[in-house]
């Protein structure tokens, strides 16, 4: 290489660094909890700035597909769209099911957070399920890069949940976290800044909704949609029935095909949810069976911490405590726990560097 070529190469590198430096001035680093049900975005020193459903409405016109709405607006369209519009969830079981739509969704959230700044290309930290494969992790990273990120790093969900819940995962004591999200339940035992044992179950909030739908069909010959099932879960869903409260629910009678209204009790809701809750309990017990004895001794005092939207199900802590014999604590603000933990890892990159990865 000649001297002129060396000088030209040096100028190009300097220009590239200059452009990257200028664009990073306009772009705040972001932490994203890219969930099956909801996507949360955290900005450095600002906390959670966005919390919207992971739903995208796609319209087909003249054989071409384009994004019509994202987030809250798109969720209101679920189950109510005409033939040429589809409201879809681009993530399934915590991993990407539709690469193109996920890219558009991330791009939309980046623009929304950065107030539609044209130069926005932030560094992004995204949390991923522990059970996701390298290929699935690469797909998440590629989607974020294609959406405009200049650098993408990944952190495992239970680690982010533990950081967000304030657990002492860097110390030589056992910490256990159960993150019940929309698509997956992440169970992990941690010590000295690493995961000693982890398990990712593909049953969580969405599976609870499906279980309610199936129960209504079998028990009452009634067809209901996802939105109604979610409403039942929030209104009278419980892991341990404590009252005789009832909830008036409307749906379509399977036999007559006409609209029908029934009164649903807490016991009915508990019976509907129990098949999925038993799978989660089985996963927790398996994790405890595979935990080293010294860490098991720590868990007798420390217990386990519940995070994620599933932790808001009434009396789920009582059910798990009764089944395992351990003290169970629900994290403060369990819905945003993973996002807050991801944000803390982003702010303290040096402290948590061993927990971050790139593909």
PyMOL commands that set and color helices and strands:
alter all, ss='L'
color gray80, all
select helices_A, chain A and resi 3-26+72-75+99-113+134-146+157-164+205-220+226-236+266-289+293-302+309-312+316-324+334-347+353-355
alter helices_A, ss='H'
color red, helices_A
select strands_A, chain A and resi 30-34+38-43+47-53+56-61+64-70+85-88+91-92+95-96+123-128+151-156+175-180+185-191+194-201+222-223+246-253+259-265+304-307+328-330+356-357
alter strands_A, ss='S'
color yellow, strands_A
deselect
rebuild
show_as cartoon
